[in-house]
Amino acid sequence: MASWSDAKKLEVVTTYLALGKIPLVEAMTTVPRATIRQWKMQPWWKELELEIVSEDGEVLAEGMRYN
């Protein structure tokens, strides 16, 4: 079983949020879809999703404020 870095996990979650389909995420990140499915069931996945979405929201809000 491969050991994946935190950076790769972040890449997978970010890519999943952007694309929404595990087969596409597998193609873009080279992480097997079975691994992605397992990761999606882990508590850290949802935490990363919330963190990423929150950061994106802050960036969007800042951009709207200055436009």
C-alpha positions, 0 to 999 in steps of 0.5 A: 500500500502506498503512503501518500503525502499530506500535499497529495491528499490536499491536491486530491480533495481540491481536485475533487471539489473542482471536478466532482467525479472520482474517475477524473480526480484519479486521472488528474492526480494519479491516486487510484479511485479505490484510495480516493473512495477510502479517503472520502470516508475519513474524518480528515476529508470533510475537514479539508473540504470545509477548510478549502471552501472557507478559504475560497469564500474568504478570497471571493469576499475580498475580491468582491469588496475591492471591485 
